[in-house]
Amino acid sequence: MHELGLTRNIVDTIQEVVRKNNVQEVVKVVLEIGQISGVMPEAIEFCFFVCAKGTVLEKAHLEIRRVAALGQCKVCEKEFDLLKGNFSCPSCGDSVWDLISGKELNIKELEVI
């Protein structure tokens, strides 16, 4: 499960930020996880509470926001959901597109006291 390693890195990164900013406690952590990132949100959630134990993140509420897998057609320039249909543009049917979103794994927000 690579999510454990990812979560350790997330917790370490947040701890470094809060240490530099003299934060007493983290109340809330918001993560963005793309639908095609290869990361299982449920596993991150489980690992987060294990990795946060004994840190300033221990009591933090974890919010995970899923980021849709969106592409933009190179032919007609329409944006579309890559997971609906067959990875082809629903407007013109072409299958040549650029990835706009969906592979993210970001620490989006921290609420601290």
N, C-alpha and C positions, 0 to 999 in steps of 0.2 A: 504494500500500500504506500504509494509515493506521497499521499496526502499527509502522512505523519511528518515527513521531512519538510514539505511545503509549509505546514502549520507551524513547525518549529521555527522556520525562517520568518514567518509572519509575526509570531510572538517576539522573536529576537529583535526584529526591525522596530516593532512598536515599543519595546522596552528601551531601545537605544534612543528613540525620539523622545519618550517621556522622561528619560534620565537627563537628556540635554536641556529639557524645558522645565525641570524641577516639578514634575507632575506627581501628585500624591496618589491618585487612583484613576483608573480608566473605567468610565461608567458604561460606555457603549463603543463597539467596534462595528463598522459597516464595511463589508467586503463585496466586491463585484466579481462574479464568476461567470464567464462566458459559457454558453450552451455547448460549444464545441471545443472547449479548453482541455478536455480530458480529465477534468477535476470533478470529483463527486462532492457536491455541497454537503451532503449528509455526513460524509467521512471527515470533511474539514470541521464541521460543527462538533462532532464527537472528539476529534483530536484537539480542537481548540481548548476545550475545558480540561483536558488532561495536561496539555502543554502550559496552560495558564496557571495551573495550581501553584500556589506559593509565590505568585508575582503580583504586580499592581494591576494585572488584568483578571485576577481570579474571580472577581464579582461582576465583571463586565457582561453586559448583554451583547450577544453576537447577532447581527442582522446580516443576512446574505441576500444580495440582490442578483437575480439571474439576468444576464445580458443576452439578448436575442442574437442569433446567428443571422446577420444581414449581409447581403451582397448587393452590388450595384452592377447592372448589366452594362457591358462595354458597347453594346450596339444601340440600345434605346435609352440608356442611362437611368432607368427606373430602379428604385431600391425594392428588394423583396426578401422575404424570409426564406433562408436557404433550406430550412427543415420542412417546409411545406412544399410538397411536390417532389420533383426529381432533380433538384439543383439546377433547374433551367428557369429562365426568366418567364414568369407567367404572362407578361405583356407581349413579348415577341417570340418566345420559345427558344431563344439562343442560349447556349450553355457556356458562354465566355463572360466571366464576371470578376469583379474585384471584391475581396473581403472587406467589409466595413466594420463589422464587430462580431464578437462571439468567442474570441480566444482569450479574453481578458482574465486576469487574476490580479485584482487591485485592492489595496487598502484605500477605501474611498473616504471614510470619515472616522474621526475619533472624538468621542465626547469625554472630557476629563474634568476632574476637580482638583 
